[in-house]
Amino acid sequence: MEQVRGVDSSSVLNGLFAKGLVEERGRLELPGRPLLYGTTQNFLRCMGLSSLEELPEVPDPKDTDEQANENDAADAADDKQLKLEDV
């Protein structure tokens, strides 16, 4: 989590542990053997979910980047059209 967020997440993780929302699930077979975390039944209850399948899908970063590029191109085209209409 710290690599993704770029900040120390130990206090947040400790809070989630204290509330029983996450638990350790094992370790990855990678250098440093990082811990794996998982949600608990208490997490699901607090979020009003019966299973993790009810959570929305996380968008693929590639799709997000492509959509952002398409939006930027459309915005640029709109800007050009506005300038022509203003003349």
C-alpha positions in Angstrom: 0.0 0.0 0.0 2.8 2.4 0.8 4.3 2.1 -2.7 0.9 2.9 -4.3 -0.1 5.7 -1.9 3.5 7.1 -1.4 2.8 7.7 2.3 3.2 5.7 5.6 0.0 3.6 5.9 0.8 1.9 9.2 -1.6 4.0 11.3 -4.5 3.5 8.8 -3.8 -0.3 8.7 -3.6 -0.5 12.5 -7.0 1.3 12.7 -8.5 -1.2 10.3 -7.1 -4.1 12.3 -8.4 -2.5 15.6 -11.9 -2.3 14.1 -11.8 -5.8 12.8 -12.2 -4.7 9.2 -9.0 -6.4 7.8 -6.9 -9.4 8.7 -3.6 -10.9 7.6 -4.1 -13.6 5.0 -0.5 -14.8 4.4 2.6 -13.6 2.6 3.6 -13.3 -1.1 6.4 -15.3 -2.4 8.4 -12.2 -3.4 11.5 -10.6 -2.0 10.8 -9.3 1.5 7.8 -11.7 1.7 5.2 -8.8 1.9 2.0 -9.5 3.9 -1.3 -10.1 2.2 -4.4 -8.6 3.7 -8.0 -9.4 3.3 -11.4 -8.0 4.4 -13.4 -9.6 7.2 -17.1 -10.4 7.6 -17.2 -7.3 9.8 -16.0 -5.2 6.9 -18.8 -6.6 4.7 -21.4 -6.0 7.5 -20.2 -2.4 8.0 -20.4 -1.8 4.2 -23.8 -3.3 3.9 -22.5 -6.1 1.6 -23.2 -9.8 1.6 -20.1 -10.6 -0.5 -17.2 -9.0 -2.2 -18.8 -9.7 -5.5 -21.2 -6.8 -4.8 -18.3 -4.3 -5.0 -18.0 -2.4 -8.3 -15.2 -3.6 -10.6 -12.0 -1.6 -10.5 -11.3 0.0 -13.9 -8.3 -1.2 -15.8 -5.7 1.6 -15.6 -5.1 1.2 -19.4 -8.8 1.8 -20.1 -8.7 4.9 -17.8 -5.7 6.3 -19.5 -7.2 5.7 -23.0 -10.5 7.3 -21.9 -8.6 10.3 -20.5 -6.7 10.7 -23.8 -10.0 10.5 -25.8 -11.5 13.2 -23.5 -8.5 15.4 -23.9 -8.7 15.1 -27.7 -12.4 15.9 -27.7 -11.9 18.9 -25.4 -9.2 20.2 -27.7 -11.5 19.8 -30.7 -14.3 21.7 -28.8 -11.8 24.5 -28.0 -10.9 24.9 -31.7 -14.5 25.0 -32.7 -15.3 27.6 -30.1 -12.5 29.8 -31.3 -13.8 29.6 -34.9 -17.3 30.4 -33.9 -16.1 33.4 -31.9 -14.6 35.0 -35.0 
